[in-house]
Structures are given as C-alpha cells and as structure tokens.
Amino acid sequence: MQINEISRTTPLQLALAWSFAGIPLLAGVIQTLINAMKLFQ
C-alpha cells in the first residue's frame, strides 16, 4: 500500500452507513412524536 493512496467512500457505502444509523433514528423520532401527540389530546 502506498503512502499517497487515498481510500474513497463509494456512494453505496455512504448510503448503507446512513441507512444503518438513520432508520433507527427516524423510528425513534416517529415514536416520540406519536407519544407527544397523546399528551395534547
């Protein structure tokens, strides 16, 4: 491996990483909003 070699992240890797973190995050936000709506009824 050369010193000046730069490893690049492919768009697929980036999408997989974001979905891996984003899907549980989105589910948590939705669940929080559902529970918050119960307080205002």
mmCIF file of the N, C-alpha and C atoms, coordinates in Angstrom:
data_MODEL
# 
_entry.id   MODEL 
# 
loop_
_atom_site.group_PDB 
_atom_site.id 
_atom_site.type_symbol 
_atom_site.label_atom_id 
_atom_site.label_alt_id 
_atom_site.label_comp_id 
_atom_site.label_asym_id 
_atom_site.label_entity_id 
_atom_site.label_seq_id 
_atom_site.pdbx_PDB_ins_code 
_atom_site.Cartn_x 
_atom_site.Cartn_y 
_atom_site.Cartn_z 
_atom_site.occupancy 
_atom_site.B_iso_or_equiv 
_atom_site.pdbx_formal_charge 
_atom_site.auth_seq_id 
_atom_site.auth_comp_id 
_atom_site.auth_asym_id 
_atom_site.auth_atom_id 
_atom_site.pdbx_PDB_model_num 
ATOM 1   N N  . MET A 1 1  ? 0.845   -1.192 0.000  1.00 0.00 ? 1  MET A N  1 
ATOM 2   C CA . MET A 1 1  ? 0.000   0.000  0.000  1.00 0.00 ? 1  MET A CA 1 
ATOM 3   C C  . MET A 1 1  ? 0.882   1.245  0.000  1.00 0.00 ? 1  MET A C  1 
ATOM 4   N N  . GLN A 1 2  ? 0.552   2.151  -0.865 1.00 0.00 ? 2  GLN A N  1 
ATOM 5   C CA . GLN A 1 2  ? 1.367   3.351  -0.985 1.00 0.00 ? 2  GLN A CA 1 
ATOM 6   C C  . GLN A 1 2  ? 0.913   4.418  0.010  1.00 0.00 ? 2  GLN A C  1 
ATOM 7   N N  . ILE A 1 3  ? 1.834   5.288  0.357  1.00 0.00 ? 3  ILE A N  1 
ATOM 8   C CA . ILE A 1 3  ? 1.553   6.330  1.349  1.00 0.00 ? 3  ILE A CA 1 
ATOM 9   C C  . ILE A 1 3  ? 0.579   7.365  0.797  1.00 0.00 ? 3  ILE A C  1 
ATOM 10  N N  . ASN A 1 4  ? 0.707   7.721  -0.474 1.00 0.00 ? 4  ASN A N  1 
ATOM 11  C CA . ASN A 1 4  ? -0.141  8.769  -1.043 1.00 0.00 ? 4  ASN A CA 1 
ATOM 12  C C  . ASN A 1 4  ? -1.478  8.247  -1.564 1.00 0.00 ? 4  ASN A C  1 
ATOM 13  N N  . GLU A 1 5  ? -1.785  6.985  -1.265 1.00 0.00 ? 5  GLU A N  1 
ATOM 14  C CA . GLU A 1 5  ? -3.035  6.396  -1.719 1.00 0.00 ? 5  GLU A CA 1 
ATOM 15  C C  . GLU A 1 5  ? -4.182  6.860  -0.814 1.00 0.00 ? 5  GLU A C  1 
ATOM 16  N N  . ILE A 1 6  ? -5.238  7.350  -1.426 1.00 0.00 ? 6  ILE A N  1 
ATOM 17  C CA . ILE A 1 6  ? -6.389  7.850  -0.664 1.00 0.00 ? 6  ILE A CA 1 
ATOM 18  C C  . ILE A 1 6  ? -7.542  6.856  -0.830 1.00 0.00 ? 6  ILE A C  1 
ATOM 19  N N  . SER A 1 7  ? -8.069  6.387  0.293  1.00 0.00 ? 7  SER A N  1 
ATOM 20  C CA . SER A 1 7  ? -9.222  5.492  0.201  1.00 0.00 ? 7  SER A CA 1 
ATOM 21  C C  . SER A 1 7  ? -10.479 6.346  0.110  1.00 0.00 ? 7  SER A C  1 
ATOM 22  N N  . ARG A 1 8  ? -11.322 6.022  -0.829 1.00 0.00 ? 8  ARG A N  1 
ATOM 23  C CA . ARG A 1 8  ? -12.541 6.796  -1.059 1.00 0.00 ? 8  ARG A CA 1 
ATOM 24  C C  . ARG A 1 8  ? -13.756 5.969  -0.643 1.00 0.00 ? 8  ARG A C  1 
ATOM 25  N N  . THR A 1 9  ? -14.751 6.665  -0.148 1.00 0.00 ? 9  THR A N  1 
ATOM 26  C CA . THR A 1 9  ? -16.005 6.021  0.212  1.00 0.00 ? 9  THR A CA 1 
ATOM 27  C C  . THR A 1 9  ? -16.933 6.074  -0.995 1.00 0.00 ? 9  THR A C  1 
ATOM 28  N N  . THR A 1 10 ? -17.453 4.934  -1.382 1.00 0.00 ? 10 THR A N  1 
ATOM 29  C CA . THR A 1 10 ? -18.361 4.894  -2.529 1.00 0.00 ? 10 THR A CA 1 
ATOM 30  C C  . THR A 1 10 ? -19.734 5.400  -2.100 1.00 0.00 ? 10 THR A C  1 
ATOM 31  N N  . PRO A 1 11 ? -20.530 5.878  -3.038 1.00 0.00 ? 11 PRO A N  1 
ATOM 32  C CA . PRO A 1 11 ? -21.892 6.309  -2.709 1.00 0.00 ? 11 PRO A CA 1 
ATOM 33  C C  . PRO A 1 11 ? -22.727 5.189  -2.076 1.00 0.00 ? 11 PRO A C  1 
ATOM 34  N N  . LEU A 1 12 ? -22.492 3.949  -2.485 1.00 0.00 ? 12 LEU A N  1 
ATOM 35  C CA . LEU A 1 12 ? -23.222 2.825  -1.906 1.00 0.00 ? 12 LEU A CA 1 
ATOM 36  C C  . LEU A 1 12 ? -22.862 2.649  -0.438 1.00 0.00 ? 12 LEU A C  1 
ATOM 37  N N  . GLN A 1 13 ? -21.579 2.724  -0.118 1.00 0.00 ? 13 GLN A N  1 
ATOM 38  C CA . GLN A 1 13 ? -21.153 2.611  1.279  1.00 0.00 ? 13 GLN A CA 1 
ATOM 39  C C  . GLN A 1 13 ? -21.738 3.736  2.117  1.00 0.00 ? 13 GLN A C  1 
ATOM 40  N N  . LEU A 1 14 ? -21.774 4.919  1.550  1.00 0.00 ? 14 LEU A N  1 
ATOM 41  C CA . LEU A 1 14 ? -22.316 6.076  2.249  1.00 0.00 ? 14 LEU A CA 1 
ATOM 42  C C  . LEU A 1 14 ? -23.812 5.889  2.507  1.00 0.00 ? 14 LEU A C  1 
ATOM 43  N N  . ALA A 1 15 ? -24.545 5.414  1.505  1.00 0.00 ? 15 ALA A N  1 
ATOM 44  C CA . ALA A 1 15 ? -25.981 5.181  1.656  1.00 0.00 ? 15 ALA A CA 1 
ATOM 45  C C  . ALA A 1 15 ? -26.254 4.097  2.697  1.00 0.00 ? 15 ALA A C  1 
ATOM 46  N N  . LEU A 1 16 ? -25.459 3.036  2.686  1.00 0.00 ? 16 LEU A N  1 
ATOM 47  C CA . LEU A 1 16 ? -25.646 1.967  3.666  1.00 0.00 ? 16 LEU A CA 1 
ATOM 48  C C  . LEU A 1 16 ? -25.361 2.454  5.081  1.00 0.00 ? 16 LEU A C  1 
ATOM 49  N N  . ALA A 1 17 ? -24.319 3.245  5.236  1.00 0.00 ? 17 ALA A N  1 
ATOM 50  C CA . ALA A 1 17 ? -23.978 3.766  6.558  1.00 0.00 ? 17 ALA A CA 1 
ATOM 51  C C  . ALA A 1 17 ? -25.067 4.697  7.077  1.00 0.00 ? 17 ALA A C  1 
ATOM 52  N N  . TRP A 1 18 ? -25.582 5.568  6.214  1.00 0.00 ? 18 TRP A N  1 
ATOM 53  C CA . TRP A 1 18 ? -26.638 6.491  6.630  1.00 0.00 ? 18 TRP A CA 1 
ATOM 54  C C  . TRP A 1 18 ? -27.921 5.750  6.950  1.00 0.00 ? 18 TRP A C  1 
ATOM 55  N N  . SER A 1 19 ? -28.254 4.720  6.173  1.00 0.00 ? 19 SER A N  1 
ATOM 56  C CA . SER A 1 19 ? -29.483 3.973  6.459  1.00 0.00 ? 19 SER A CA 1 
ATOM 57  C C  . SER A 1 19 ? -29.331 3.160  7.735  1.00 0.00 ? 19 SER A C  1 
ATOM 58  N N  . PHE A 1 20 ? -28.129 2.659  7.985  1.00 0.00 ? 20 PHE A N  1 
ATOM 59  C CA . PHE A 1 20 ? -27.863 1.893  9.205  1.00 0.00 ? 20 PHE A CA 1 
ATOM 60  C C  . PHE A 1 20 ? -28.086 2.754  10.447 1.00 0.00 ? 20 PHE A C  1 
ATOM 61  N N  . ALA A 1 21 ? -27.702 4.018  10.379 1.00 0.00 ? 21 ALA A N  1 
ATOM 62  C CA . ALA A 1 21 ? -27.892 4.931  11.506 1.00 0.00 ? 21 ALA A CA 1 
ATOM 63  C C  . ALA A 1 21 ? -29.234 5.663  11.424 1.00 0.00 ? 21 ALA A C  1 
ATOM 64  N N  . GLY A 1 22 ? -29.681 5.957  10.226 1.00 0.00 ? 22 GLY A N  1 
ATOM 65  C CA . GLY A 1 22 ? -30.858 6.806  10.048 1.00 0.00 ? 22 GLY A CA 1 
ATOM 66  C C  . GLY A 1 22 ? -32.182 6.123  10.289 1.00 0.00 ? 22 GLY A C  1 
ATOM 67  N N  . ILE A 1 23 ? -32.284 4.846  9.955  1.00 0.00 ? 23 ILE A N  1 
ATOM 68  C CA . ILE A 1 23 ? -33.565 4.147  10.121 1.00 0.00 ? 23 ILE A CA 1 
ATOM 69  C C  . ILE A 1 23 ? -33.954 4.037  11.600 1.00 0.00 ? 23 ILE A C  1 
ATOM 70  N N  . PRO A 1 24 ? -33.074 3.588  12.496 1.00 0.00 ? 24 PRO A N  1 
ATOM 71  C CA . PRO A 1 24 ? -33.450 3.581  13.922 1.00 0.00 ? 24 PRO A CA 1 
ATOM 72  C C  . PRO A 1 24 ? -33.695 4.985  14.467 1.00 0.00 ? 24 PRO A C  1 
ATOM 73  N N  . LEU A 1 25 ? -32.935 5.960  13.990 1.00 0.00 ? 25 LEU A N  1 
ATOM 74  C CA . LEU A 1 25 ? -33.129 7.341  14.426 1.00 0.00 ? 25 LEU A CA 1 
ATOM 75  C C  . LEU A 1 25 ? -34.508 7.836  14.009 1.00 0.00 ? 25 LEU A C  1 
ATOM 76  N N  . LEU A 1 26 ? -34.880 7.587  12.774 1.00 0.00 ? 26 LEU A N  1 
ATOM 77  C CA . LEU A 1 26 ? -36.183 8.000  12.274 1.00 0.00 ? 26 LEU A CA 1 
ATOM 78  C C  . LEU A 1 26 ? -37.309 7.299  13.030 1.00 0.00 ? 26 LEU A C  1 
ATOM 79  N N  . ALA A 1 27 ? -37.137 6.019  13.306 1.00 0.00 ? 27 ALA A N  1 
ATOM 80  C CA . ALA A 1 27 ? -38.146 5.278  14.073 1.00 0.00 ? 27 ALA A CA 1 
ATOM 81  C C  . ALA A 1 27 ? -38.298 5.872  15.467 1.00 0.00 ? 27 ALA A C  1 
ATOM 82  N N  . GLY A 1 28 ? -37.208 6.262  16.097 1.00 0.00 ? 28 GLY A N  1 
ATOM 83  C CA . GLY A 1 28 ? -37.264 6.880  17.420 1.00 0.00 ? 28 GLY A CA 1 
ATOM 84  C C  . GLY A 1 28 ? -37.965 8.220  17.398 1.00 0.00 ? 28 GLY A C  1 
ATOM 85  N N  . VAL A 1 29 ? -37.699 9.020  16.379 1.00 0.00 ? 29 VAL A N  1 
ATOM 86  C CA . VAL A 1 29 ? -38.351 10.325 16.251 1.00 0.00 ? 29 VAL A CA 1 
ATOM 87  C C  . VAL A 1 29 ? -39.851 10.150 16.042 1.00 0.00 ? 29 VAL A C  1 
ATOM 88  N N  . ILE A 1 30 ? -40.232 9.221  15.195 1.00 0.00 ? 30 ILE A N  1 
ATOM 89  C CA . ILE A 1 30 ? -41.653 8.971  14.943 1.00 0.00 ? 30 ILE A CA 1 
ATOM 90  C C  . ILE A 1 30 ? -42.348 8.500  16.215 1.00 0.00 ? 30 ILE A C  1 
ATOM 91  N N  . GLN A 1 31 ? -41.724 7.585  16.939 1.00 0.00 ? 31 GLN A N  1 
ATOM 92  C CA . GLN A 1 31 ? -42.300 7.084  18.183 1.00 0.00 ? 31 GLN A CA 1 
ATOM 93  C C  . GLN A 1 31 ? -42.450 8.208  19.207 1.00 0.00 ? 31 GLN A C  1 
ATOM 94  N N  . THR A 1 32 ? -41.463 9.080  19.287 1.00 0.00 ? 32 THR A N  1 
ATOM 95  C CA . THR A 1 32 ? -41.530 10.226 20.197 1.00 0.00 ? 32 THR A CA 1 
ATOM 96  C C  . THR A 1 32 ? -42.677 11.154 19.815 1.00 0.00 ? 32 THR A C  1 
ATOM 97  N N  . LEU A 1 33 ? -42.839 11.426 18.530 1.00 0.00 ? 33 LEU A N  1 
ATOM 98  C CA . LEU A 1 33 ? -43.932 12.285 18.081 1.00 0.00 ? 33 LEU A CA 1 
ATOM 99  C C  . LEU A 1 33 ? -45.296 11.659 18.375 1.00 0.00 ? 33 LEU A C  1 
ATOM 100 N N  . ILE A 1 34 ? -45.411 10.359 18.189 1.00 0.00 ? 34 ILE A N  1 
ATOM 101 C CA . ILE A 1 34 ? -46.668 9.665  18.497 1.00 0.00 ? 34 ILE A CA 1 
ATOM 102 C C  . ILE A 1 34 ? -46.995 9.795  19.983 1.00 0.00 ? 34 ILE A C  1 
ATOM 103 N N  . ASN A 1 35 ? -46.002 9.583  20.840 1.00 0.00 ? 35 ASN A N  1 
ATOM 104 C CA . ASN A 1 35 ? -46.219 9.710  22.272 1.00 0.00 ? 35 ASN A CA 1 
ATOM 105 C C  . ASN A 1 35 ? -46.496 11.153 22.681 1.00 0.00 ? 35 ASN A C  1 
ATOM 106 N N  . ALA A 1 36 ? -45.862 12.106 22.027 1.00 0.00 ? 36 ALA A N  1 
ATOM 107 C CA . ALA A 1 36 ? -46.104 13.516 22.341 1.00 0.00 ? 36 ALA A CA 1 
ATOM 108 C C  . ALA A 1 36 ? -47.524 13.919 21.955 1.00 0.00 ? 36 ALA A C  1 
ATOM 109 N N  . MET A 1 37 ? -48.038 13.379 20.862 1.00 0.00 ? 37 MET A N  1 
ATOM 110 C CA . MET A 1 37 ? -49.396 13.700 20.445 1.00 0.00 ? 37 MET A CA 1 
ATOM 111 C C  . MET A 1 37 ? -50.429 13.219 21.462 1.00 0.00 ? 37 MET A C  1 
ATOM 112 N N  . LYS A 1 38 ? -50.128 12.141 22.164 1.00 0.00 ? 38 LYS A N  1 
ATOM 113 C CA . LYS A 1 38 ? -51.055 11.637 23.191 1.00 0.00 ? 38 LYS A CA 1 
ATOM 114 C C  . LYS A 1 38 ? -51.220 12.645 24.309 1.00 0.00 ? 38 LYS A C  1 
ATOM 115 N N  . LEU A 1 39 ? -50.163 13.426 24.599 1.00 0.00 ? 39 LEU A N  1 
ATOM 116 C CA . LEU A 1 39 ? -50.222 14.413 25.671 1.00 0.00 ? 39 LEU A CA 1 
ATOM 117 C C  . LEU A 1 39 ? -51.158 15.578 25.337 1.00 0.00 ? 39 LEU A C  1 
ATOM 118 N N  . PHE A 1 40 ? -51.310 15.869 24.056 1.00 0.00 ? 40 PHE A N  1 
ATOM 119 C CA . PHE A 1 40 ? -52.079 17.050 23.647 1.00 0.00 ? 40 PHE A CA 1 
ATOM 120 C C  . PHE A 1 40 ? -53.498 16.727 23.230 1.00 0.00 ? 40 PHE A C  1 
ATOM 121 N N  . GLN A 1 41 ? -53.948 15.518 23.493 1.00 0.00 ? 41 GLN A N  1 
ATOM 122 C CA . GLN A 1 41 ? -55.339 15.171 23.133 1.00 0.00 ? 41 GLN A CA 1 
ATOM 123 C C  . GLN A 1 41 ? -56.260 15.407 24.309 1.00 0.00 ? 41 GLN A C  1 
# 
